[in-house]
Amino acid sequence: MGLKGALLILVVATAGSVFYLQSSNKQPYEWPRNGYFGPGHPKQDDTTIRPFKINVSEEEIKELKRRLQTARIGHEQLENVSDFTFGFNKKTLLQFRDYWLNKYDWRKAEAQLNAFPQFTTQIEGVKVHFLHVKPPANKYKTVIPLLLAHGWPGNVYEFYKIIPLLTDPNNKLKPTIPSTVAFEVIAPSIPGYGWSEAGHKSGLNQIATARIFKKLVVERLGHDKFIAQGGDWGSAIVGNIGRMYPEHVYGIHMNSVFFMGNVKGNLLLLAGTIVPKLVYANREFDNFSFKTLFLEIIKESGYMHIQATKPDTIGVGLNDSPLGLMAYIIEKFSTWTNAGYRNLPDGGLLNRFTQDELLTIVSIYWFNQNILQSQRYYREFFADQGVQDFSGSYLKAPTGYASPPHDLGERIPPEVAKTMANVTHFTLLQEGGHFTAFEVPVPLANDIFNFAAKVAPVGVPPSKAKKGSEL
């Protein structure tokens, strides 16, 4: 490493540490015990749980096709750029538009989405949509409630591959997962995403979401204790559930670390970049570079600054153009799945996903007009220092981390992860990126079962995961 690189790392680490020290000197953040995000003055919630089915009208489908047909594309691909380094390239854009317009079948996707039981209920003034999938009756000796929390730019559709593995593992994964254990899955849509109502007032942030999801699982569904799992924003949500309600969780499982920076963690990242063999026990991290991590996040986080400051401005344009929405969302499924895909002509989009799967994610945003509301979630987080401080504070609940090799930046070493949470279970997955449940559901499901064996009630036996190395 050159002198400039070392200095850059030192500056970044020092700045992060100073920022953390300044914020940590403040009074402890008192998170609100209740909230109301419905229209008008606070009203009592309708606690009824109602069955829900997705049913997009033919008029909406026709309107989508009309907009795709008349989409205005006024640029040409740069002659010397044939990949995704400038963003979604034109050739792939036209291919996806043609498929969405002429071959994609929303009704088929709708039937798949409606295959799992789903419901709505009102919590803190907003309608909350959730999947609630139980194991077959009397088949499993131990059934553990499991909350799954999604992130951006995803939605609950990310979980449609992994849910059958969790709720009926004996049918799907035998013999890697024991037949005596299964999960009862509760997968809510974050308010403003999918079919959950957006807040009518500001303040519906990652702490409020944690509170709403806890009310759903404990107060509406009657589970006093559960495991919570998530990635992306989902990791912040479930982490906050563990901070706020430790008495209600067996443990918290994540497939991405929500690293807000702390003194010890930053120093370990710096020292581990210079002398990794002295800092990190696992040889996986012998070439770890904080500089690479930092620069990769800078490359991929332009969207974050926009959404964290003026989400309503860009949201108007994306909500009005299905083609613009598609490019904005699907491009994230390229680089966030594997940074190397940025250098491929098609962005590597079909290496892990099908066109139907990617367009179903986008179609959910389009038909529900989610994009602006989902982007506000960034503003809610970054505009409130108290929310940032709390979400980055040490998580005492037992925490499991399944680390995919191709998440944004580089893997976070376990020594660093342990400065953020009580990490009792750490697994280096051998494949997968940021959208782990969507990309590699089998190894992730195995890891959730292994984590449950450590933290859940007596009688939950450990499983033997075939993929991934547990540390």
Secondary structure as UniProt FT lines:
FT   HELIX           3..24
FT   STRAND          50..51
FT   HELIX           58..69
FT   TURN            79..80
FT   TURN            85..86
FT   HELIX           90..102
FT   HELIX           106..113
FT   TURN            114..115
FT   STRAND          118..123
FT   TURN            124..125
FT   STRAND          126..133
FT   TURN            137..138
FT   STRAND          142..149
FT   HELIX           156..159
FT   TURN            160..162
FT   HELIX           163..167
FT   HELIX           169..172
FT   TURN            173..175
FT   TURN            179..180
FT   STRAND          181..188
FT   TURN            191..192
FT   TURN            194..195
FT   TURN            202..203
FT   HELIX           206..214
FT   HELIX           215..220
FT   STRAND          226..230
FT   HELIX           233..244
FT   HELIX           246..248
FT   STRAND          249..254
FT   HELIX           263..274
FT   HELIX           276..279
FT   HELIX           283..285
FT   TURN            286..287
FT   HELIX           290..300
FT   HELIX           302..309
FT   HELIX           311..320
FT   HELIX           322..330
FT   HELIX           332..335
FT   TURN            336..337
FT   HELIX           339..343
FT   TURN            345..348
FT   HELIX           349..352
FT   HELIX           355..368
FT   HELIX           371..382
FT   HELIX           385..391
FT   STRAND          395..403
FT   HELIX           414..417
FT   TURN            418..420
FT   STRAND          421..428
FT   HELIX           436..439
FT   HELIX           441..455
FT   TURN            458..459
FT   STRAND          469..470
//
